[in-house]
Amino acid sequence: MFDDAAGAQPWVTFDTPGTFGIAVLPDGSYLAKHDEFGPRSTKQKSAVTRVYRSADRGKTWEQISRIDGLFWASIFAHRGA
């Protein structure tokens, strides 16, 4: 077991990403998303999902959106969009 007093539980002080998803768009770029979990997250009041984009096959990523109120969503390309 982890010793809470020693600070050995990283999720006590940091948010934890979860519910991951990834899609490859028609132009070859990647979109990825995750929800925020953990004690410091706002999931009980208002869910948060972050969306990232990679134009180099996943070597580097840029956060392109933070969506408040979205949780457990899927990500996919739809009809070439």
PyMOL commands that set and color helices and strands:
alter all, ss='L'
color gray80, all
select helices_A, chain A and resi 4-6+10-13
alter helices_A, ss='H'
color red, helices_A
select strands_A, chain A and resi 16-24+30-37+48-54+62-68
alter strands_A, ss='S'
color yellow, strands_A
deselect
rebuild
show_as cartoon
